[in-house]
Amino acid sequence: MERTDHSSQDKGSLNVRSGVEGGHDGMTIKPKRFKKKKQAVVDIPKLATDVRNGDRTSLSKAITLIESANNVHKEQAQRLLQELLPYTGNSIRIGITGVPGAGKSSFIEAFGTMLCEMGKQVAVLAIDPSSTLSGGSILGDKTRMEELSRNKSAFVRPSPSAGTLGGVHKKSRETMLLCEAAGYDVILIETVGVGQSETYVRGMVDFFLLLVLTGAGDELQGMKKGIMELADGIVVHKCDGDNVRMAKKTVREYMQILHFLQPATPGWMSKAIPASSIEKTGLTEIWEMISQFEQTIKSSSVWEDRRLEQTKEWFHTMIRDTLIDSFFQNSDRKYQVKLLEEAILEGQITVTQGVSKLFS
């Protein structure tokens, strides 16, 4: 087989030509320069005014700003809070917890809808569990609370727990303040109900509601006494259909136990009430209980003292969080931790010795 002579002028021959200098067709190709995107400037005074006027889109933007880990956003968020702080503190804050399957979301939708029909402005901070692997969250509460989400008198905001102990978002307290500034007079905070440090939730609400199911005989033996001692009210949920008789029996059992426990709030005796989100029964009684609680506790110094104590605890919690964050953000500390981890895993030192070296 005869090879093609590359010097040949035969147009049919396949010749490999040298590249054209300066780029295609003699045009110079300039490398693209990527410019760093500028941070969006947030008009804080305008955003604060819009939030105070009850604009839900602006409230959502404000909460997103609060939850951002961006340093610029953090500074803007604190300026926003400073502007809105004088307009906060006028709501009743209700924490709602319970084991998975107790029907927290369905209860909140039914209860929140009833409150809206009574003329209340209701904000729901629904916390979804975050994945320990990806950090992601389903954020399905808006899907589960469709009716309440569409109500003009309600605002439903799902947020990831982000691994926070107690099943609440780190920024839940600040989000709650934004909702108060926006005019919401009832704040419902739903936890993931993981059974971890429910005192965290108790430490940011006025009234703490525990949802339980029927069949209390065996469950009461496994019920954590600590959680029951935190509850200002217990709802025996799903009291409908064939479950009504058992639910009423469970209520009586809880009432007996509550008499032997130290009250969660001084001057208030916790109560148990049966309820059904499907049949909309017991909801009015629950609100009457909460209203009675507010009236009773506000007549003493307990209400104001509790809120002051909660603010102080919030301050100390943020100190601890900031110390931990700043510790692990230090590059030298990161390297030191890595070396000590290797030494511990290889059996060269104990865990306690590793910690001592880290802080020596």
Contacts in CASP RR format, 6 or more apart in sequence:
PFRMAT RR
TARGET T0000
AUTHOR 0000-0000-0000
METHOD contacts of the structure
MODEL  1
MERTDHSSQDKGSLNVRSGVEGGHDGMTIKPKRFKKKKQAVVDIPKLATD
VRNGDRTSLSKAITLIESANNVHKEQAQRLLQELLPYTGNSIRIGITGVP
GAGKSSFIEAFGTMLCEMGKQVAVLAIDPSSTLSGGSILGDKTRMEELSR
NKSAFVRPSPSAGTLGGVHKKSRETMLLCEAAGYDVILIETVGVGQSETY
VRGMVDFFLLLVLTGAGDELQGMKKGIMELADGIVVHKCDGDNVRMAKKT
VREYMQILHFLQPATPGWMSKAIPASSIEKTGLTEIWEMISQFEQTIKSS
SVWEDRRLEQTKEWFHTMIRDTLIDSFFQNSDRKYQVKLLEEAILEGQIT
VTQGVSKLFS
4 10 0 8 1.000
4 13 0 8 1.000
4 14 0 8 1.000
4 15 0 8 1.000
5 13 0 8 1.000
6 13 0 8 1.000
6 15 0 8 1.000
6 16 0 8 1.000
20 26 0 8 1.000
22 28 0 8 1.000
22 29 0 8 1.000
23 29 0 8 1.000
39 70 0 8 1.000
39 72 0 8 1.000
42 65 0 8 1.000
42 76 0 8 1.000
42 80 0 8 1.000
44 76 0 8 1.000
44 79 0 8 1.000
44 80 0 8 1.000
44 83 0 8 1.000
45 83 0 8 1.000
47 58 0 8 1.000
47 61 0 8 1.000
47 62 0 8 1.000
47 65 0 8 1.000
47 80 0 8 1.000
48 80 0 8 1.000
48 83 0 8 1.000
48 84 0 8 1.000
48 181 0 8 1.000
50 58 0 8 1.000
51 58 0 8 1.000
51 59 0 8 1.000
51 62 0 8 1.000
51 80 0 8 1.000
51 84 0 8 1.000
51 178 0 8 1.000
51 181 0 8 1.000
51 182 0 8 1.000
52 84 0 8 1.000
52 87 0 8 1.000
52 181 0 8 1.000
52 182 0 8 1.000
52 183 0 8 1.000
54 182 0 8 1.000
54 183 0 8 1.000
55 182 0 8 1.000
56 155 0 8 1.000
56 182 0 8 1.000
59 155 0 8 1.000
59 178 0 8 1.000
59 179 0 8 1.000
59 182 0 8 1.000
60 157 0 8 1.000
62 77 0 8 1.000
62 80 0 8 1.000
62 178 0 8 1.000
63 157 0 8 1.000
63 159 0 8 1.000
63 171 0 8 1.000
63 175 0 8 1.000
63 178 0 8 1.000
65 73 0 8 1.000
65 76 0 8 1.000
65 77 0 8 1.000
65 80 0 8 1.000
66 77 0 8 1.000
66 80 0 8 1.000
66 81 0 8 1.000
66 171 0 8 1.000
66 174 0 8 1.000
66 175 0 8 1.000
66 178 0 8 1.000
67 159 0 8 1.000
67 169 0 8 1.000
67 171 0 8 1.000
67 175 0 8 1.000
68 74 0 8 1.000
68 77 0 8 1.000
77 174 0 8 1.000
80 178 0 8 1.000
81 174 0 8 1.000
81 177 0 8 1.000
81 178 0 8 1.000
84 177 0 8 1.000
84 178 0 8 1.000
84 181 0 8 1.000
85 177 0 8 1.000
85 181 0 8 1.000
87 180 0 8 1.000
87 181 0 8 1.000
87 183 0 8 1.000
88 177 0 8 1.000
88 180 0 8 1.000
88 181 0 8 1.000
89 177 0 8 1.000
89 180 0 8 1.000
89 307 0 8 1.000
90 180 0 8 1.000
90 183 0 8 1.000
90 185 0 8 1.000
91 123 0 8 1.000
91 179 0 8 1.000
91 180 0 8 1.000
91 183 0 8 1.000
91 184 0 8 1.000
91 185 0 8 1.000
91 186 0 8 1.000
91 187 0 8 1.000
92 185 0 8 1.000
92 186 0 8 1.000
92 187 0 8 1.000
92 206 0 8 1.000
92 207 0 8 1.000
92 290 0 8 1.000
92 294 0 8 1.000
93 176 0 8 1.000
93 187 0 8 1.000
93 189 0 8 1.000
93 204 0 8 1.000
93 205 0 8 1.000
93 206 0 8 1.000
93 207 0 8 1.000
94 186 0 8 1.000
94 187 0 8 1.000
94 188 0 8 1.000
94 189 0 8 1.000
94 205 0 8 1.000
94 206 0 8 1.000
94 207 0 8 1.000
94 208 0 8 1.000
94 209 0 8 1.000
94 290 0 8 1.000
95 188 0 8 1.000
95 189 0 8 1.000
95 190 0 8 1.000
95 191 0 8 1.000
95 201 0 8 1.000
95 205 0 8 1.000
95 207 0 8 1.000
95 208 0 8 1.000
95 209 0 8 1.000
96 104 0 8 1.000
96 107 0 8 1.000
96 108 0 8 1.000
96 188 0 8 1.000
96 189 0 8 1.000
96 190 0 8 1.000
96 191 0 8 1.000
96 209 0 8 1.000
96 211 0 8 1.000
97 104 0 8 1.000
97 190 0 8 1.000
97 191 0 8 1.000
97 193 0 8 1.000
97 195 0 8 1.000
97 198 0 8 1.000
97 201 0 8 1.000
97 208 0 8 1.000
97 209 0 8 1.000
97 210 0 8 1.000
97 211 0 8 1.000
97 227 0 8 1.000
98 104 0 8 1.000
98 191 0 8 1.000
98 193 0 8 1.000
98 210 0 8 1.000
98 211 0 8 1.000
98 212 0 8 1.000
99 193 0 8 1.000
99 195 0 8 1.000
99 211 0 8 1.000
99 212 0 8 1.000
99 213 0 8 1.000
100 192 0 8 1.000
100 193 0 8 1.000
101 213 0 8 1.000
102 211 0 8 1.000
102 212 0 8 1.000
102 213 0 8 1.000
102 237 0 8 1.000
103 211 0 8 1.000
103 237 0 8 1.000
103 238 0 8 1.000
103 277 0 8 1.000
104 190 0 8 1.000
104 193 0 8 1.000
104 211 0 8 1.000
105 126 0 8 1.000
105 141 0 8 1.000
105 144 0 8 1.000
105 145 0 8 1.000
105 190 0 8 1.000
106 144 0 8 1.000
106 277 0 8 1.000
106 278 0 8 1.000
107 211 0 8 1.000
107 235 0 8 1.000
107 237 0 8 1.000
107 275 0 8 1.000
107 277 0 8 1.000
108 124 0 8 1.000
108 126 0 8 1.000
108 145 0 8 1.000
108 148 0 8 1.000
108 188 0 8 1.000
108 190 0 8 1.000
109 144 0 8 1.000
109 145 0 8 1.000
109 146 0 8 1.000
109 147 0 8 1.000
109 148 0 8 1.000
109 277 0 8 1.000
110 277 0 8 1.000
110 280 0 8 1.000
110 283 0 8 1.000
111 188 0 8 1.000
111 277 0 8 1.000
111 283 0 8 1.000
111 286 0 8 1.000
111 287 0 8 1.000
112 120 0 8 1.000
112 122 0 8 1.000
112 124 0 8 1.000
112 148 0 8 1.000
112 154 0 8 1.000
112 186 0 8 1.000
112 188 0 8 1.000
113 147 0 8 1.000
113 148 0 8 1.000
113 151 0 8 1.000
113 154 0 8 1.000
114 280 0 8 1.000
114 283 0 8 1.000
114 284 0 8 1.000
114 287 0 8 1.000
115 122 0 8 1.000
115 186 0 8 1.000
115 287 0 8 1.000
116 122 0 8 1.000
116 148 0 8 1.000
116 151 0 8 1.000
116 153 0 8 1.000
116 154 0 8 1.000
118 287 0 8 1.000
119 153 0 8 1.000
120 153 0 8 1.000
120 185 0 8 1.000
120 186 0 8 1.000
121 153 0 8 1.000
121 154 0 8 1.000
121 183 0 8 1.000
121 184 0 8 1.000
121 185 0 8 1.000
121 186 0 8 1.000
122 148 0 8 1.000
122 151 0 8 1.000
122 153 0 8 1.000
122 154 0 8 1.000
122 155 0 8 1.000
122 184 0 8 1.000
122 186 0 8 1.000
122 188 0 8 1.000
123 154 0 8 1.000
123 155 0 8 1.000
123 156 0 8 1.000
123 157 0 8 1.000
123 176 0 8 1.000
123 179 0 8 1.000
123 182 0 8 1.000
123 184 0 8 1.000
123 186 0 8 1.000
123 187 0 8 1.000
123 188 0 8 1.000
124 141 0 8 1.000
124 145 0 8 1.000
124 148 0 8 1.000
124 154 0 8 1.000
124 155 0 8 1.000
124 156 0 8 1.000
124 157 0 8 1.000
124 188 0 8 1.000
124 189 0 8 1.000
124 190 0 8 1.000
125 157 0 8 1.000
125 159 0 8 1.000
125 169 0 8 1.000
125 172 0 8 1.000
125 175 0 8 1.000
125 176 0 8 1.000
125 179 0 8 1.000
125 187 0 8 1.000
125 188 0 8 1.000
125 189 0 8 1.000
125 190 0 8 1.000
126 141 0 8 1.000
126 142 0 8 1.000
126 145 0 8 1.000
126 156 0 8 1.000
126 157 0 8 1.000
126 158 0 8 1.000
126 159 0 8 1.000
126 190 0 8 1.000
127 158 0 8 1.000
127 159 0 8 1.000
127 160 0 8 1.000
127 161 0 8 1.000
127 167 0 8 1.000
127 168 0 8 1.000
127 169 0 8 1.000
127 172 0 8 1.000
127 189 0 8 1.000
127 190 0 8 1.000
127 191 0 8 1.000
127 192 0 8 1.000
128 137 0 8 1.000
128 138 0 8 1.000
128 139 0 8 1.000
128 140 0 8 1.000
128 141 0 8 1.000
128 158 0 8 1.000
128 159 0 8 1.000
128 160 0 8 1.000
128 161 0 8 1.000
128 192 0 8 1.000
129 137 0 8 1.000
129 160 0 8 1.000
129 161 0 8 1.000
129 163 0 8 1.000
129 167 0 8 1.000
129 192 0 8 1.000
129 194 0 8 1.000
130 136 0 8 1.000
130 137 0 8 1.000
130 160 0 8 1.000
130 161 0 8 1.000
130 162 0 8 1.000
130 163 0 8 1.000
131 137 0 8 1.000
132 163 0 8 1.000
135 160 0 8 1.000
135 162 0 8 1.000
135 163 0 8 1.000
136 160 0 8 1.000
137 158 0 8 1.000
137 159 0 8 1.000
137 160 0 8 1.000
137 161 0 8 1.000
139 158 0 8 1.000
139 159 0 8 1.000
139 160 0 8 1.000
140 158 0 8 1.000
141 156 0 8 1.000
141 158 0 8 1.000
141 190 0 8 1.000
142 149 0 8 1.000
142 156 0 8 1.000
142 158 0 8 1.000
145 156 0 8 1.000
148 154 0 8 1.000
148 156 0 8 1.000
149 156 0 8 1.000
155 179 0 8 1.000
155 182 0 8 1.000
155 184 0 8 1.000
157 175 0 8 1.000
157 179 0 8 1.000
159 169 0 8 1.000
159 171 0 8 1.000
159 172 0 8 1.000
159 175 0 8 1.000
160 169 0 8 1.000
161 167 0 8 1.000
161 168 0 8 1.000
161 169 0 8 1.000
161 192 0 8 1.000
162 169 0 8 1.000
162 170 0 8 1.000
164 170 0 8 1.000
164 200 0 8 1.000
165 196 0 8 1.000
165 197 0 8 1.000
165 200 0 8 1.000
166 191 0 8 1.000
166 192 0 8 1.000
166 194 0 8 1.000
166 195 0 8 1.000
166 196 0 8 1.000
166 197 0 8 1.000
166 198 0 8 1.000
166 200 0 8 1.000
166 201 0 8 1.000
167 191 0 8 1.000
167 192 0 8 1.000
167 193 0 8 1.000
167 194 0 8 1.000
167 196 0 8 1.000
167 200 0 8 1.000
167 201 0 8 1.000
168 189 0 8 1.000
168 191 0 8 1.000
168 200 0 8 1.000
168 201 0 8 1.000
168 204 0 8 1.000
169 175 0 8 1.000
170 321 0 8 1.000
172 189 0 8 1.000
172 204 0 8 1.000
173 204 0 8 1.000
173 314 0 8 1.000
176 187 0 8 1.000
176 189 0 8 1.000
176 204 0 8 1.000
179 187 0 8 1.000
180 187 0 8 1.000
187 205 0 8 1.000
189 201 0 8 1.000
189 204 0 8 1.000
189 205 0 8 1.000
191 198 0 8 1.000
191 201 0 8 1.000
195 224 0 8 1.000
195 227 0 8 1.000
198 208 0 8 1.000
198 226 0 8 1.000
198 227 0 8 1.000
198 230 0 8 1.000
199 230 0 8 1.000
201 208 0 8 1.000
202 208 0 8 1.000
202 230 0 8 1.000
202 264 0 8 1.000
203 310 0 8 1.000
203 313 0 8 1.000
204 310 0 8 1.000
204 314 0 8 1.000
206 294 0 8 1.000
206 297 0 8 1.000
206 303 0 8 1.000
206 306 0 8 1.000
206 307 0 8 1.000
207 232 0 8 1.000
207 233 0 8 1.000
207 290 0 8 1.000
207 293 0 8 1.000
207 294 0 8 1.000
208 230 0 8 1.000
208 231 0 8 1.000
208 232 0 8 1.000
208 233 0 8 1.000
208 264 0 8 1.000
209 231 0 8 1.000
209 232 0 8 1.000
209 233 0 8 1.000
209 234 0 8 1.000
209 235 0 8 1.000
209 286 0 8 1.000
209 290 0 8 1.000
210 227 0 8 1.000
210 228 0 8 1.000
210 230 0 8 1.000
210 231 0 8 1.000
210 233 0 8 1.000
210 234 0 8 1.000
210 235 0 8 1.000
211 234 0 8 1.000
211 235 0 8 1.000
211 237 0 8 1.000
212 219 0 8 1.000
212 223 0 8 1.000
212 234 0 8 1.000
212 235 0 8 1.000
212 236 0 8 1.000
212 237 0 8 1.000
212 250 0 8 1.000
212 254 0 8 1.000
213 219 0 8 1.000
213 236 0 8 1.000
213 237 0 8 1.000
213 238 0 8 1.000
213 250 0 8 1.000
214 236 0 8 1.000
214 238 0 8 1.000
214 239 0 8 1.000
214 243 0 8 1.000
214 246 0 8 1.000
214 247 0 8 1.000
214 249 0 8 1.000
214 250 0 8 1.000
215 246 0 8 1.000
215 249 0 8 1.000
215 250 0 8 1.000
216 236 0 8 1.000
216 249 0 8 1.000
216 250 0 8 1.000
216 253 0 8 1.000
216 254 0 8 1.000
217 250 0 8 1.000
217 253 0 8 1.000
220 253 0 8 1.000
220 254 0 8 1.000
220 257 0 8 1.000
225 261 0 8 1.000
228 234 0 8 1.000
228 257 0 8 1.000
228 258 0 8 1.000
228 261 0 8 1.000
229 261 0 8 1.000
229 262 0 8 1.000
229 264 0 8 1.000
230 264 0 8 1.000
231 264 0 8 1.000
231 270 0 8 1.000
232 264 0 8 1.000
232 265 0 8 1.000
232 268 0 8 1.000
232 270 0 8 1.000
232 293 0 8 1.000
233 270 0 8 1.000
233 271 0 8 1.000
233 272 0 8 1.000
233 273 0 8 1.000
233 289 0 8 1.000
234 254 0 8 1.000
234 258 0 8 1.000
234 270 0 8 1.000
234 271 0 8 1.000
234 272 0 8 1.000
234 273 0 8 1.000
235 272 0 8 1.000
235 273 0 8 1.000
235 274 0 8 1.000
235 275 0 8 1.000
235 286 0 8 1.000
236 247 0 8 1.000
236 250 0 8 1.000
236 251 0 8 1.000
236 254 0 8 1.000
236 272 0 8 1.000
236 273 0 8 1.000
236 274 0 8 1.000
236 275 0 8 1.000
237 275 0 8 1.000
237 276 0 8 1.000
237 277 0 8 1.000
238 247 0 8 1.000
238 276 0 8 1.000
238 277 0 8 1.000
238 278 0 8 1.000
239 247 0 8 1.000
239 248 0 8 1.000
239 274 0 8 1.000
239 275 0 8 1.000
239 276 0 8 1.000
239 281 0 8 1.000
239 282 0 8 1.000
240 276 0 8 1.000
240 278 0 8 1.000
240 279 0 8 1.000
240 281 0 8 1.000
244 274 0 8 1.000
247 274 0 8 1.000
248 274 0 8 1.000
250 272 0 8 1.000
250 274 0 8 1.000
251 272 0 8 1.000
251 273 0 8 1.000
251 274 0 8 1.000
254 272 0 8 1.000
255 271 0 8 1.000
255 272 0 8 1.000
258 269 0 8 1.000
258 270 0 8 1.000
258 271 0 8 1.000
258 272 0 8 1.000
261 270 0 8 1.000
263 269 0 8 1.000
263 270 0 8 1.000
264 270 0 8 1.000
265 293 0 8 1.000
265 297 0 8 1.000
265 302 0 8 1.000
265 306 0 8 1.000
266 300 0 8 1.000
266 302 0 8 1.000
267 296 0 8 1.000
267 297 0 8 1.000
267 300 0 8 1.000
267 302 0 8 1.000
268 293 0 8 1.000
268 296 0 8 1.000
268 297 0 8 1.000
271 289 0 8 1.000
273 282 0 8 1.000
273 285 0 8 1.000
273 286 0 8 1.000
273 289 0 8 1.000
274 281 0 8 1.000
274 282 0 8 1.000
275 281 0 8 1.000
275 282 0 8 1.000
275 283 0 8 1.000
275 285 0 8 1.000
275 286 0 8 1.000
276 282 0 8 1.000
277 283 0 8 1.000
294 303 0 8 1.000
297 303 0 8 1.000
327 333 0 8 1.000
328 334 0 8 1.000
328 337 0 8 1.000
333 358 0 8 1.000
336 358 0 8 1.000
337 358 0 8 1.000
340 349 0 8 1.000
340 354 0 8 1.000
340 357 0 8 1.000
340 358 0 8 1.000
343 349 0 8 1.000
343 354 0 8 1.000
344 350 0 8 1.000
344 351 0 8 1.000
344 354 0 8 1.000
349 357 0 8 1.000
END
